[in-house]
Amino acid sequence: MSGAGVNRSAARKASEVAAARQARRAAHEAAVTAAVGLYFDRSERAAQVREEAGERARRIITEAETAAALLDRDAEAAVARLKELGEPVVEIAGMTGLPVSGVRAAVTRAGVTPAAGLDLAEDSDGQDDAARGGVDVTEASGAASGERREWE
C-alpha cells in the first residue's frame, strides 16, 4: 500500500474510535443526567412523605390527647367521688396509688367543695394528715425510704 492509503485507513480508524468515544460519552452523560434527575425526584418525594407523615402524626397525637384529657377528667371525678363519699384523702391515696397531694389536686380540679366546711388538707375526721400522725406525702410516695413507685 502507498502512504496515502495508509493515511486514509488510519484516518478512518481514528474517526471510528472518535465516534465510539463520543457515543460512550453521550451514553455516560445521559446516564449521569438520569441519575441526577432520579436523585432529586426521590429526595423531594421522600421529604413530602415525611411531611405528610408528620402531619398525620400530629393529628393522631392531638386526637389522642383530647381523648386522654377526657379520661383524665373522668379519673379525677372518680377520685372526687371517693372524697364526696367521705373517704379520707390518705385512704383515697392508698386505693388509687396517687400521692396525697395528687388526690387533693384531683379533688380541687374536679371542683368538689369539701363537705361540712372541711379543708381539702383535712381528712373526713377534720384532722390534717400530719396532725393525725398520718402518712406524710413523702412517706406515702416512698420517697423517705428511697423506694420508687410506678405513679411517681
Phi and psi in degrees as GROMACS dihedral restraints (atoms count N, CA, C in turn):
[ dihedral_restraints ]
;  ai    aj    ak    al  type     phi  dphi    fc
    3     4     5     6     1   -88.7    20    10
    4     5     6     7     1   170.0    20    10
    6     7     8     9     1   -64.4    20    10
    7     8     9    10     1   -32.8    20    10
    9    10    11    12     1   -70.5    20    10
   10    11    12    13     1   -35.1    20    10
   12    13    14    15     1   -67.6    20    10
   13    14    15    16     1   -37.9    20    10
   15    16    17    18     1   -67.6    20    10
   16    17    18    19     1   -38.7    20    10
   18    19    20    21     1   -65.8    20    10
   19    20    21    22     1   -39.9    20    10
   21    22    23    24     1   -65.4    20    10
   22    23    24    25     1   -42.6    20    10
   24    25    26    27     1   -64.5    20    10
   25    26    27    28     1   -43.2    20    10
   27    28    29    30     1   -65.7    20    10
   28    29    30    31     1   -39.5    20    10
   30    31    32    33     1   -65.9    20    10
   31    32    33    34     1   -39.6    20    10
   33    34    35    36     1   -64.3    20    10
   34    35    36    37     1   -46.2    20    10
   36    37    38    39     1   -61.5    20    10
   37    38    39    40     1   -43.4    20    10
   39    40    41    42     1   -63.1    20    10
   40    41    42    43     1   -39.3    20    10
   42    43    44    45     1   -65.5    20    10
   43    44    45    46     1   -40.0    20    10
   45    46    47    48     1   -64.7    20    10
   46    47    48    49     1   -41.8    20    10
   48    49    50    51     1   -64.1    20    10
   49    50    51    52     1   -43.7    20    10
   51    52    53    54     1   -63.1    20    10
   52    53    54    55     1   -40.8    20    10
   54    55    56    57     1   -66.4    20    10
   55    56    57    58     1   -41.0    20    10
   57    58    59    60     1   -64.8    20    10
   58    59    60    61     1   -42.4    20    10
   60    61    62    63     1   -64.3    20    10
   61    62    63    64     1   -40.9    20    10
   63    64    65    66     1   -64.8    20    10
   64    65    66    67     1   -38.6    20    10
   66    67    68    69     1   -65.6    20    10
   67    68    69    70     1   -41.3    20    10
   69    70    71    72     1   -65.1    20    10
   70    71    72    73     1   -40.5    20    10
   72    73    74    75     1   -63.8    20    10
   73    74    75    76     1   -41.1    20    10
   75    76    77    78     1   -65.2    20    10
   76    77    78    79     1   -42.8    20    10
   78    79    80    81     1   -64.8    20    10
   79    80    81    82     1   -39.9    20    10
   81    82    83    84     1   -63.2    20    10
   82    83    84    85     1   -47.0    20    10
   84    85    86    87     1   -63.7    20    10
   85    86    87    88     1   -37.7    20    10
   87    88    89    90     1   -64.3    20    10
   88    89    90    91     1   -40.9    20    10
   90    91    92    93     1   -66.8    20    10
   91    92    93    94     1   -40.8    20    10
   93    94    95    96     1   -63.2    20    10
   94    95    96    97     1   -45.8    20    10
   96    97    98    99     1   -60.7    20    10
   97    98    99   100     1   -42.4    20    10
   99   100   101   102     1   -65.0    20    10
  100   101   102   103     1   -41.7    20    10
  102   103   104   105     1   -66.0    20    10
  103   104   105   106     1   -41.5    20    10
  105   106   107   108     1   -66.0    20    10
  106   107   108   109     1   -42.3    20    10
  108   109   110   111     1   -61.3    20    10
  109   110   111   112     1   -43.1    20    10
  111   112   113   114     1   -62.9    20    10
  112   113   114   115     1   -42.1    20    10
  114   115   116   117     1   -57.4    20    10
  115   116   117   118     1   -52.1    20    10
  117   118   119   120     1   -66.0    20    10
  118   119   120   121     1   -39.1    20    10
  120   121   122   123     1   -60.6    20    10
  121   122   123   124     1   -50.3    20    10
  123   124   125   126     1   -70.0    20    10
  124   125   126   127     1   -36.3    20    10
  126   127   128   129     1   -62.9    20    10
  127   128   129   130     1   -45.2    20    10
  129   130   131   132     1   -65.2    20    10
  130   131   132   133     1   -41.4    20    10
  132   133   134   135     1   -67.1    20    10
  133   134   135   136     1   -37.5    20    10
  135   136   137   138     1   -63.6    20    10
  136   137   138   139     1   -42.2    20    10
  138   139   140   141     1   -63.1    20    10
  139   140   141   142     1   -40.2    20    10
  141   142   143   144     1   -64.6    20    10
  142   143   144   145     1   -43.3    20    10
  144   145   146   147     1   -61.0    20    10
  145   146   147   148     1   -43.9    20    10
  147   148   149   150     1   -63.8    20    10
  148   149   150   151     1   -41.0    20    10
  150   151   152   153     1   -65.0    20    10
  151   152   153   154     1   -44.6    20    10
  153   154   155   156     1   -63.6    20    10
  154   155   156   157     1   -40.0    20    10
  156   157   158   159     1   -65.6    20    10
  157   158   159   160     1   -39.3    20    10
  159   160   161   162     1   -62.2    20    10
  160   161   162   163     1   -41.4    20    10
  162   163   164   165     1   -64.1    20    10
  163   164   165   166     1   -43.2    20    10
  165   166   167   168     1   -63.0    20    10
  166   167   168   169     1   -42.7    20    10
  168   169   170   171     1   -63.1    20    10
  169   170   171   172     1   -42.8    20    10
  171   172   173   174     1   -62.1    20    10
  172   173   174   175     1   -40.3    20    10
  174   175   176   177     1   -64.6    20    10
  175   176   177   178     1   -44.1    20    10
  177   178   179   180     1   -62.9    20    10
  178   179   180   181     1   -44.4    20    10
  180   181   182   183     1   -63.8    20    10
  181   182   183   184     1   -41.7    20    10
  183   184   185   186     1   -62.0    20    10
  184   185   186   187     1   -45.0    20    10
  186   187   188   189     1   -64.1    20    10
  187   188   189   190     1   -40.4    20    10
  189   190   191   192     1   -66.3    20    10
  190   191   192   193     1   -41.1    20    10
  192   193   194   195     1   -63.8    20    10
  193   194   195   196     1   -38.4    20    10
  195   196   197   198     1   -64.1    20    10
  196   197   198   199     1   -46.6    20    10
  198   199   200   201     1   -64.5    20    10
  199   200   201   202     1   -41.8    20    10
  201   202   203   204     1   -65.8    20    10
  202   203   204   205     1   -36.9    20    10
  204   205   206   207     1   -62.9    20    10
  205   206   207   208     1   -39.4    20    10
  207   208   209   210     1   -64.2    20    10
  208   209   210   211     1   -41.5    20    10
  210   211   212   213     1   -66.8    20    10
  211   212   213   214     1   -40.8    20    10
  213   214   215   216     1   -60.0    20    10
  214   215   216   217     1   -42.4    20    10
  216   217   218   219     1   -62.5    20    10
  217   218   219   220     1   -41.4    20    10
  219   220   221   222     1   -63.2    20    10
  220   221   222   223     1   -40.6    20    10
  222   223   224   225     1   -64.1    20    10
  223   224   225   226     1   -42.6    20    10
  225   226   227   228     1   -65.9    20    10
  226   227   228   229     1   -36.1    20    10
  228   229   230   231     1   -64.7    20    10
  229   230   231   232     1   -36.0    20    10
  231   232   233   234     1   -66.0    20    10
  232   233   234   235     1   -39.8    20    10
  234   235   236   237     1   -63.9    20    10
  235   236   237   238     1   -44.3    20    10
  237   238   239   240     1   -62.5    20    10
  238   239   240   241     1   -36.7    20    10
  240   241   242   243     1   -63.2    20    10
  241   242   243   244     1   -39.9    20    10
  243   244   245   246     1   -59.6    20    10
  244   245   246   247     1   -39.9    20    10
  246   247   248   249     1   -66.5    20    10
  247   248   249   250     1   -42.6    20    10
  249   250   251   252     1   -61.3    20    10
  250   251   252   253     1   -32.1    20    10
  252   253   254   255     1   -76.6    20    10
  253   254   255   256     1     0.0    20    10
  255   256   257   258     1    92.8    20    10
  256   257   258   259     1    10.0    20    10
  258   259   260   261     1   -74.1    20    10
  259   260   261   262     1   137.3    20    10
  261   262   263   264     1   -66.6    20    10
  262   263   264   265     1   150.5    20    10
  264   265   266   267     1   -56.7    20    10
  265   266   267   268     1   -43.3    20    10
  267   268   269   270     1   -62.8    20    10
  268   269   270   271     1   -39.8    20    10
  270   271   272   273     1   -65.5    20    10
  271   272   273   274     1   -42.0    20    10
  273   274   275   276     1   -61.7    20    10
  274   275   276   277     1   -42.1    20    10
  276   277   278   279     1   -59.3    20    10
  277   278   279   280     1   -43.4    20    10
  279   280   281   282     1   -65.2    20    10
  280   281   282   283     1   -37.9    20    10
  282   283   284   285     1   -71.2    20    10
  283   284   285   286     1   -36.2    20    10
  285   286   287   288     1   -98.1    20    10
  286   287   288   289     1   -18.5    20    10
  288   289   290   291     1    85.0    20    10
  289   290   291   292     1     3.3    20    10
  291   292   293   294     1   -81.8    20    10
  292   293   294   295     1   151.9    20    10
  294   295   296   297     1   -69.9    20    10
  295   296   297   298     1   159.2    20    10
  297   298   299   300     1   -55.3    20    10
  298   299   300   301     1   -42.7    20    10
  300   301   302   303     1   -62.5    20    10
  301   302   303   304     1   -34.1    20    10
  303   304   305   306     1   -67.9    20    10
  304   305   306   307     1   -37.3    20    10
  306   307   308   309     1   -63.8    20    10
  307   308   309   310     1   -47.5    20    10
  309   310   311   312     1   -60.7    20    10
  310   311   312   313     1   -42.6    20    10
  312   313   314   315     1   -64.4    20    10
  313   314   315   316     1   -41.4    20    10
  315   316   317   318     1   -63.0    20    10
  316   317   318   319     1   -42.5    20    10
  318   319   320   321     1   -63.3    20    10
  319   320   321   322     1   -42.7    20    10
  321   322   323   324     1   -63.6    20    10
  322   323   324   325     1   -47.4    20    10
  324   325   326   327     1   -63.6    20    10
  325   326   327   328     1   -32.9    20    10
  327   328   329   330     1   -74.7    20    10
  328   329   330   331     1   -10.4    20    10
  330   331   332   333     1    78.6    20    10
  331   332   333   334     1    25.4    20    10
  333   334   335   336     1   -83.3    20    10
  334   335   336   337     1   128.5    20    10
  336   337   338   339     1   -93.6    20    10
  337   338   339   340     1   136.9    20    10
  339   340   341   342     1   -60.8    20    10
  340   341   342   343     1   140.1    20    10
  342   343   344   345     1   -74.2    20    10
  343   344   345   346     1   148.4    20    10
  345   346   347   348     1    52.7    20    10
  346   347   348   349     1    35.1    20    10
  348   349   350   351     1    73.9    20    10
  349   350   351   352     1    15.4    20    10
  351   352   353   354     1   -73.5    20    10
  352   353   354   355     1   142.1    20    10
  354   355   356   357     1   -79.7    20    10
  355   356   357   358     1   147.4    20    10
  357   358   359   360     1   -61.7    20    10
  358   359   360   361     1   -21.0    20    10
  360   361   362   363     1   -78.6    20    10
  361   362   363   364     1    -7.3    20    10
  363   364   365   366     1  -103.9    20    10
  364   365   366   367     1   153.4    20    10
  366   367   368   369     1   -85.2    20    10
  367   368   369   370     1  -178.2    20    10
  369   370   371   372     1   -65.6    20    10
  370   371   372   373     1   -15.3    20    10
  372   373   374   375     1   -92.3    20    10
  373   374   375   376     1     4.3    20    10
  375   376   377   378     1    89.1    20    10
  376   377   378   379     1     3.1    20    10
  378   379   380   381     1  -108.7    20    10
  379   380   381   382     1   145.0    20    10
  381   382   383   384     1   -67.4    20    10
  382   383   384   385     1   150.6    20    10
  384   385   386   387     1   -53.0    20    10
  385   386   387   388     1   -47.7    20    10
  387   388   389   390     1   -70.6    20    10
  388   389   390   391     1   -36.7    20    10
  390   391   392   393     1   -65.1    20    10
  391   392   393   394     1   -32.0    20    10
  393   394   395   396     1   -82.0    20    10
  394   395   396   397     1    -1.4    20    10
  396   397   398   399     1    76.9    20    10
  397   398   399   400     1    18.5    20    10
  399   400   401   402     1   -72.3    20    10
  400   401   402   403     1  -175.8    20    10
  402   403   404   405     1   -78.7    20    10
  403   404   405   406     1   129.1    20    10
  405   406   407   408     1   -73.4    20    10
  406   407   408   409     1   157.1    20    10
  408   409   410   411     1   -56.9    20    10
  409   410   411   412     1   -42.7    20    10
  411   412   413   414     1   -67.7    20    10
  412   413   414   415     1   -34.2    20    10
  414   415   416   417     1   -70.3    20    10
  415   416   417   418     1   -40.5    20    10
  417   418   419   420     1   -64.1    20    10
  418   419   420   421     1   -32.7    20    10
  420   421   422   423     1   -86.5    20    10
  421   422   423   424     1    -7.7    20    10
  423   424   425   426     1    83.8    20    10
  424   425   426   427     1     3.5    20    10
  426   427   428   429     1   -65.4    20    10
  427   428   429   430     1   -31.4    20    10
  429   430   431   432     1   -65.4    20    10
  430   431   432   433     1   -35.0    20    10
  432   433   434   435     1   -94.7    20    10
  433   434   435   436     1    -1.5    20    10
  435   436   437   438     1    81.0    20    10
  436   437   438   439     1     4.0    20    10
  438   439   440   441     1   -75.6    20    10
  439   440   441   442     1   137.7    20    10
  441   442   443   444     1  -104.1    20    10
  442   443   444   445     1   137.3    20    10
  444   445   446   447     1  -113.1    20    10
  445   446   447   448     1   161.1    20    10
  447   448   449   450     1   -59.3    20    10
  448   449   450   451     1   -34.8    20    10
  450   451   452   453     1   -84.3    20    10
  451   452   453   454     1    -0.4    20    10
